[in-house]
Amino acid sequence: MKAAAIDPLLNPPARLQIAAVLAQVDDVEFARLREIVGVSDSVLSKHLGALGEAGYVRLRKAAVEGRQRTWAGFTRKGRRAFAAHIAALHALVASAEQAIAAE
């Protein structure tokens, strides 16, 4: 059996959650993403930084009502990487289901 092409950058649970949110929107405000994923500011910043360094995520900053806000969104590369990662996860699950059914 050939191993599925799991993307190690997207595999950690918090990053997978971040990617799942970003796949559904054009961009999301940092505080909202933090609430959805349920992590601290520093943990979210670290994950977004790693995804940004890989070219998967873009960050946009702007002042809103005098306060600095940050929004995160997938790049085209990030969307493609996430789609490939999800396809690899589906293939992995299908393979496991076939093995279980054959028992």
Backbone as CSV, one residue per row, in Angstrom:
resi,resn,N_x,N_y,N_z,CA_x,CA_y,CA_z,C_x,C_y,C_z
1,MET,0.844,-1.178,0.000,0.000,0.000,0.000,0.890,1.242,0.000
2,LYS,0.619,2.173,-0.899,1.360,3.429,-0.980,0.824,4.383,0.088
3,ALA,1.729,5.021,0.802,1.331,5.968,1.849,0.669,7.197,1.226
4,ALA,-0.376,7.679,1.878,-1.059,8.894,1.433,-0.134,10.092,1.623
5,ALA,-0.293,11.085,0.777,0.562,12.279,0.813,0.048,13.273,1.852
6,ILE,0.130,12.891,3.100,-0.273,13.760,4.200,0.718,14.922,4.268
7,ASP,0.206,16.137,4.364,1.057,17.324,4.460,1.406,17.536,5.932
8,PRO,2.670,17.329,6.315,3.032,17.458,7.729,2.798,18.866,8.282
9,LEU,2.788,19.860,7.412,2.542,21.227,7.870,1.078,21.426,8.272
10,LEU,0.171,20.701,7.613,-1.263,20.838,7.898,-1.779,19.773,8.856
11,ASN,-0.966,18.808,9.202,-1.434,17.675,9.999,-1.685,17.957,11.482
12,PRO,-0.934,18.850,12.144,-1.239,19.094,13.564,-2.692,19.542,13.742
13,PRO,-3.374,19.045,14.766,-4.803,19.333,14.935,-5.191,20.812,14.865
14,ALA,-4.442,21.688,15.521,-4.807,23.113,15.487,-4.669,23.671,14.073
15,ARG,-3.632,23.267,13.349,-3.460,23.747,11.969,-4.534,23.197,11.057
16,LEU,-4.934,21.960,11.295,-6.016,21.379,10.504,-7.313,22.145,10.750
17,GLN,-7.570,22.525,11.992,-8.756,23.333,12.307,-8.670,24.714,11.653
18,ILE,-7.508,25.338,11.717,-7.317,26.645,11.091,-7.585,26.535,9.595
19,ALA,-7.010,25.529,8.974,-7.185,25.335,7.535,-8.644,25.078,7.178
20,ALA,-9.335,24.303,7.996,-10.750,24.016,7.731,-11.579,25.297,7.773
21,VAL,-11.257,26.198,8.679,-11.964,27.486,8.746,-11.618,28.331,7.528
22,LEU,-10.325,28.428,7.218,-9.894,29.270,6.104,-10.436,28.775,4.766
23,ALA,-10.672,27.474,4.659,-11.212,26.918,3.414,-12.644,27.384,3.148
24,GLN,-13.324,27.855,4.181,-14.726,28.241,4.061,-14.955,29.728,3.864
25,VAL,-13.882,30.529,3.957,-14.021,31.981,3.905,-12.929,32.590,3.024
26,ASP,-13.126,33.858,2.650,-12.052,34.587,1.965,-10.988,34.976,2.979
27,ASP,-11.427,35.481,4.120,-10.532,35.751,5.238,-11.345,35.801,6.530
28,VAL,-10.640,35.717,7.640,-11.290,35.709,8.947,-10.441,36.538,9.904
29,GLU,-11.115,37.287,10.770,-10.419,38.124,11.739,-9.736,37.232,12.786
30,PHE,-8.552,37.618,13.188,-7.714,36.845,14.104,-8.481,36.414,15.350
31,ALA,-9.167,37.358,16.001,-9.872,37.043,17.250,-10.957,35.994,17.023
32,ARG,-11.651,36.091,15.906,-12.703,35.106,15.596,-12.086,33.728,15.356
33,LEU,-10.987,33.685,14.619,-10.300,32.422,14.361,-9.806,31.810,15.671
34,ARG,-9.267,32.650,16.553,-8.802,32.180,17.867,-9.947,31.541,18.649
35,GLU,-11.132,32.179,18.627,-12.301,31.629,19.330,-12.726,30.287,18.749
36,ILE,-12.764,30.196,17.436,-13.204,28.960,16.770,-12.253,27.813,17.077
37,VAL,-10.965,28.087,16.966,-9.967,27.032,17.161,-9.749,26.730,18.640
38,GLY,-9.999,27.727,19.492,-9.879,27.502,20.936,-8.449,27.458,21.430
39,VAL,-7.613,28.353,20.885,-6.220,28.426,21.315,-5.911,29.855,21.767
40,SER,-4.755,30.015,22.375,-4.331,31.345,22.828,-3.829,32.164,21.640
41,ASP,-3.686,33.471,21.867,-3.136,34.356,20.832,-1.771,33.862,20.367
42,SER,-0.912,33.504,21.325,0.453,33.106,20.962,0.477,31.808,20.154
43,VAL,-0.375,30.854,20.515,-0.431,29.587,19.773,-0.943,29.838,18.358
44,LEU,-2.000,30.636,18.225,-2.531,30.942,16.894,-1.490,31.690,16.066
45,SER,-0.807,32.655,16.660,0.232,33.402,15.948,1.331,32.474,15.436
46,LYS,1.732,31.531,16.284,2.782,30.587,15.903,2.336,29.742,14.708
47,HIS,1.117,29.216,14.757,0.619,28.389,13.656,0.442,29.203,12.380
48,LEU,-0.110,30.400,12.500,-0.276,31.251,11.318,1.078,31.646,10.745
49,GLY,2.053,31.856,11.616,3.403,32.170,11.158,4.000,31.034,10.340
50,ALA,3.847,29.812,10.828,4.374,28.648,10.104,3.662,28.475,8.763
51,LEU,2.339,28.644,8.770,1.578,28.523,7.525,1.921,29.658,6.565
52,GLY,2.188,30.834,7.106,2.579,31.972,6.290,3.952,31.772,5.657
53,GLU,4.904,31.264,6.431,6.246,30.996,5.911,6.216,30.004,4.764
54,ALA,5.285,29.072,4.802,5.148,28.077,3.734,4.405,28.638,2.525
55,GLY,3.870,29.843,2.668,3.119,30.441,1.571,1.674,29.985,1.504
56,TYR,1.179,29.372,2.586,-0.193,28.856,2.612,-1.195,29.916,3.062
57,VAL,-0.745,30.862,3.872,-1.645,31.841,4.478,-1.081,33.242,4.262
58,ARG,-1.981,34.189,4.032,-1.602,35.604,3.973,-2.282,36.309,5.135
59,LEU,-1.594,37.259,5.703,-2.147,38.053,6.792,-2.326,39.481,6.289
60,ARG,-3.421,40.083,6.696,-3.721,41.463,6.329,-4.012,42.216,7.619
61,LYS,-3.375,43.359,7.770,-3.569,44.169,8.984,-4.168,45.507,8.589
62,ALA,-5.055,46.007,9.447,-5.660,47.318,9.225,-6.179,47.847,10.555
63,ALA,-6.262,49.165,10.643,-6.828,49.798,11.830,-8.341,49.892,11.652
64,VAL,-9.067,49.433,12.660,-10.523,49.524,12.679,-10.903,50.206,13.984
65,GLU,-11.578,51.336,13.869,-11.971,52.122,15.043,-10.787,52.367,15.976
66,GLY,-9.641,52.690,15.373,-8.459,53.014,16.146,-7.682,51.826,16.692
67,ARG,-8.141,50.619,16.420,-7.447,49.414,16.921,-6.908,48.612,15.746
68,GLN,-5.717,48.087,15.936,-5.098,47.261,14.906,-5.779,45.900,14.870
69,ARG,-6.196,45.471,13.695,-6.836,44.164,13.513,-6.046,43.373,12.475
70,THR,-6.103,42.054,12.597,-5.426,41.165,11.661,-6.428,40.174,11.107
71,TRP,-6.362,39.956,9.801,-7.193,38.961,9.141,-6.278,37.939,8.480
72,ALA,-6.713,36.693,8.466,-5.951,35.617,7.826,-6.803,35.016,6.720
73,GLY,-6.139,34.621,5.664,-6.825,33.952,4.558,-5.857,33.028,3.846
74,PHE,-6.406,32.037,3.172,-5.585,31.134,2.377,-5.048,31.846,1.146
75,THR,-3.857,31.477,0.747,-3.348,31.832,-0.571,-3.821,30.735,-1.524
76,ARG,-3.622,30.944,-2.800,-3.967,29.896,-3.777,-3.186,28.611,-3.453
77,LYS,-1.906,28.778,-3.124,-1.068,27.627,-2.765,-1.626,26.910,-1.538
78,GLY,-2.077,27.669,-0.550,-2.641,27.078,0.663,-3.916,26.294,0.384
79,ARG,-4.786,26.858,-0.459,-6.024,26.145,-0.815,-5.716,24.833,-1.521
80,ARG,-4.755,24.868,-2.440,-4.377,23.633,-3.154,-3.774,22.618,-2.193
81,ALA,-2.910,23.087,-1.298,-2.278,22.176,-0.336,-3.321,21.547,0.579
82,PHE,-4.286,22.351,1.027,-5.325,21.817,1.908,-6.195,20.810,1.168
83,ALA,-6.547,21.103,-0.075,-7.349,20.168,-0.871,-6.609,18.840,-1.057
84,ALA,-5.301,18.906,-1.324,-4.506,17.686,-1.483,-4.411,16.926,-0.157
85,HIS,-4.287,17.653,0.938,-4.207,17.027,2.267,-5.518,16.302,2.585
86,ILE,-6.637,16.962,2.321,-7.950,16.343,2.560,-8.122,15.104,1.684
87,ALA,-7.695,15.184,0.427,-7.777,14.020,-0.467,-6.933,12.866,0.082
88,ALA,-5.753,13.176,0.618,-4.892,12.143,1.199,-5.546,11.528,2.437
89,LEU,-6.186,12.346,3.249,-6.896,11.826,4.422,-8.054,10.923,4.004
90,HIS,-8.803,11.336,2.980,-9.893,10.501,2.464,-9.357,9.157,1.965
91,ALA,-8.242,9.179,1.233,-7.645,7.942,0.727,-7.200,7.042,1.871
92,LEU,-6.636,7.639,2.901,-6.191,6.880,4.067,-7.372,6.207,4.770
93,VAL,-8.449,6.946,4.942,-9.651,6.402,5.578,-10.253,5.288,4.711
94,ALA,-10.334,5.516,3.408,-10.891,4.491,2.515,-10.075,3.214,2.557
95,SER,-8.765,3.345,2.602,-7.888,2.180,2.690,-8.123,1.430,4.002
96,ALA,-8.229,2.156,5.096,-8.476,1.529,6.398,-9.826,0.833,6.420
97,GLU,-10.839,1.478,5.835,-12.180,0.875,5.791,-12.178,-0.416,4.982
98,GLN,-11.430,-0.444,3.877,-11.337,-1.662,3.083,-10.677,-2.774,3.855
99,ALA,-9.629,-2.442,4.597,-8.923,-3.448,5.388,-9.818,-4.004,6.494
100,ILE,-10.588,-3.136,7.122,-11.483,-3.571,8.186,-12.593,-4.444,7.620
101,ALA,-13.137,-4.047,6.473,-14.213,-4.813,5.843,-13.743,-6.192,5.397
102,ALA,-12.458,-6.320,5.066,-11.904,-7.601,4.583,-11.657,-8.581,5.728
103,GLU,-11.676,-8.115,6.941,-11.411,-8.999,8.090,-12.555,-9.935,8.355
